[in-house]
Amino acid sequence: MVQRRRYRLGRRGEAARATRQRIVEATLGLHHEQGISGTTFRDVASQAGVAPATVLRHFPRMDQLIEACGALSEEMAPFPGPGALIGARSTAERLHRVARAIFTWYDLVGRGLEHLQIDRRSLPEVDAWFRRIDREHRSLIGLALGRDADDDEVTIVTALTSPGAWQSMLAAGLDSERAARSVARHVTGSGREGDIA
């Protein structure tokens, strides 16, 4: 009898974890579509196919749900790190790889990033996340440029690989790969696209 009870609790625990995961995934989808500020507990419940009380049982406060959603987002789509530089032999190659990795990340996070930029104004945790991403972005650009890069160079290349610059390049007809090659080529003066591996 004791074993049977443990089995039930185990299955209940699994069901609770699955429900929690479904709630977090539904929330992440809604944040992507309509932003954090535009998402309510009722929206999440409807999207996850559960009652609002179920959402509240797992996440009594919205900031807890936002934190869980942020952790899932980081797991699914972490901002690129120094690994993007592996195998690059020149500054042009390093810049190309870093720009490509960053632009690929923008592709992956898509419209959700636009919503987060709006939410940044009213949600301190989103602003803190952006400040961390900005530091990581700048650090990665510094690594790509090398030891001799000064702050102005890092600032300019960080701006050239910002979401706004990337969106402008896409609107002008470049895809992310061509945009990354163009950034590397123009920053280093390395000639035509074919010169960057």
N, C-alpha and C positions, 0 to 999 in steps of 0.2 A: 504494500500500500504506500509506503514512504517513497519507493522508487517511482511509482506511478505519479505521485504528486510532484516530484522533482521533474519528471518528464514534462508534465503539464506546464510547470513554471518555465522550463527551458523553452518550450514551444511558445508560451506567452511572451517570453523575453525576445525571442526571434521575431515574433509578429510585431512587438512594440518597436524593435529596431528597424524593421522593414517599413513600418508606418512613419517613423521619424525620418528615415531616409527619403521616403516619398514626399513628405512635407518639405524637406529642405530642397529637393530637386525641383518641386513645383514652385517654390519661392524663387529659386535661382532663375527659372524660366520667366517668371513674372517680372523680376527685377530687370532682366534683359529686355523684355517687351515694353514695360511701362515705368521702370525705375523703382527705386526703393520707396521714395516718398509717395508714389502712386499706388502702392500695394498695401492692402489691408488683410487682416486675419481672415475675413470672409472670402476675399479673393483667393487666398492660399488654400483655404478649406475646399472651395469649389474646384480649384485646379488639381488638388491632391485627391479629390473624391472622398473627403472625410468631413465630419461635422466640425464647425468652428470650435466646439468644446474640446475636441481631440487635439486640434492645433494648440490650444491654450494649455492643455495638460502637458504636452511636450515642451512648449515654449511659452511660459507665463508672461514674458515680456518680449516686445518686438525686438529690442536690442539683442536678446539671446538668439532669436531667429536670424537676425542680420549677421551675427557673429558666426553661426553655424553655416550660413550661406557663403560667407566670405571664405571660410575654411575649405568648403567644397570647391569653390571657384579657384582658390590657390592650388588645390590638389589637381584639378582638371586642367588648368591653364596657368602655370606659374610664369612669371615674367622671366625672359631669357637671362641666363647667367654667363659667366666666363667660358663655359663649355662651348659656346658659339664660336669661340676663337681657335679651337683646336684644329691644328693642321694648316692654319693660315701662315703664309711665308712673308707677306709684305703688308705694309699699312693699308694699301688699297684692298687687299684680300680680307684683312681683318675688318675694315669698315664695311665692305660688302656683306660679309657674313653676319656682322652685328646688325646692320640695317635690315637685312633679309629676315633675321630672327625677330627683330622688333616688329617689322611690318607683318610678318606671319602671325605674331601674337595679336596685333590689332585686328587682323582678319578673323582670328579665332574668337576674340571677345566681342567683336562687332558692335552692334547698336548699344549693347549694354554699357560700353564705355561712354557713349554720349550721355546716357541717362545718369551715369555716375558723376559726370562732370557737373550736371545740374544739381544732383543730390549733395555734392561736395559743399555747396554753399550753406546747407542747413543741417548736415549731419557730420559732427566732429569726427566720427570713426571713419567716414568715407574720406574726409579731408586728410586724416592721418595716413590712410592707405595710399592716397595719391602722393603725399609727401615722401613716403617710403619708396614708391615706384619711381618718382622723380630722382631720388638719390641713387637708386639702383641703375636707372637709365644713364644718368650722368657718369657714374662710376664705370659702367660698361663702355661708354664712348671713350672715356679716358684710357681704358685698357687698350681699346682698338687703336687709338691715336699713338700710343706709346709714351715713353718717359719724357720726351721733349715737348709734349703738348702743353700749351699754357691754358689758363682758365678761359680766355676768350675763344680759343679754338674749340675747347670742349663745349662751351656754351653754344657756339654757332652750329656745330654738328649735332648737338642734342636738339636744337631747334629744327634742324633739317630732318630729323627722325622723329619729330613729335606727331601726335595724331592729326593735328591740323595740316601740317606739311604733307603727310602721307595722303590724307583725303584730297588735298589739292592736286597731288600728282595723279591720283586715281581719276579725278574729274577731268584732268588734261589728257587722259587716255593711256597712261602707263599702268601696267599691272604691278603688283608688289615686287616681283623679281627685277623688272626693268627699273623701277623706282630705286631699289637698293643699289643696283649697279650704277645708276646715274649719280646718286649721292656719293658713292665711293670714288667714282671717276672725277667728278667736279671738285671734290675736296682735295684729292691728291694730285689732280692734273695728270692722271695716268693714261690719257688717250682714249681710244675707242672702247666700246663695251667688251670686245673680244680680249682685251688686255687683262681682264679680271677673271680669274678662275672661279 
